[in-house]
């Protein structure tokens, strides 16, 4: 009975304390939220001027401000039900200053990370990525884009965009294509020159599918030199031809969705093998739609041989052109995918051989 009585008395006193201070807590909390709103606007301005302020900074500021508000409410020992302006002001100032300092220091750390990234990968990274069909260029390219935050530019996409936008160079290209002719190197260089002025290229860009000849490489160098720039990295993915044949000739595609399968690395669930160990074409169906898969005409051993010959004739002179500058870095594209990415990351850094 004594324990129950003591518990009842303690509960009554706690309830009375909470009731007396609830208005103080709510008023202080409102002041803190207002302060945080003002702090948030200041943080956004700082982010725009220097670097991206991490979400963690705002979160830390909010938590710190909330802590200040709770501390104020706990320190309120008075039995009054009214809240004076001093309490509100203290809650506002305490939350704002504490949250502001936390966000400042976390924002400063983020700026340091960005500056370190720039010193590692910049000045403006102007890259080329080369690789024979099936060498892994299509797999590693998007990873590089995501890591460095720079776009991968395809000459075909740039050409279509320029024509659609009606730029001067785009109009010239449209006239040539309408007449059934081939777009000249001069026009392509002009399209690239316009495209790399866009905001998303301020930190750099990756050229995909260009240059294809040494003459194009020399024309590109001349264009970049006009702004005091030059190609900073040429990454070439090397893979044994036998491995390439296995990768390329094992590919099957769903026409409607573009989903890709591989008889060895990612076979469809429906795949069945014949007596010769090869997949039965009728059994190759898309996992989702059930539609029949197909192989592209150039995903055959015969077509691959021709494509590899053409790639070597086009690419080797370009690599030889840039090799004396020390910017050509070769990647073992035949290694496991994670090992390839590790080597790519290592060789993206400035000064890495």
Buried (B, 14 or more C-beta within 10 A) or exposed (E): EEEEEEEEEEEEEEEEEEEBBEEBBEBBBBBBBBBBEEBBEEBEEBBEEBBEBBEBBBBBBBEBBBBBBBBBBEEBEEEEEEBEEEBBEBBBBBBBBBBBEBBBEBBBEBBEEEEEBEEEBBEBBBBBBBBBBBBBBEBBBEBBBEBBEBBBBBBEBBBBBBBEEEBEBBEBBBEBEEEEEEBEBEBBBBBBBBBBEEEEBEBBBBBBBBBBBBEBBBBBBEBBEEEEBEBBBBBBBEBEEEEBBBBBBBBBBBEEEEBEBBBEEEBBEBBEEEEEEEBEEEBBBBBEEEEBBEBEEEBBEEBBEEBBEEBEEBBEBBBEBBEEEEBBBBBBBBBEEEEBBEBBBEBBEEEEE
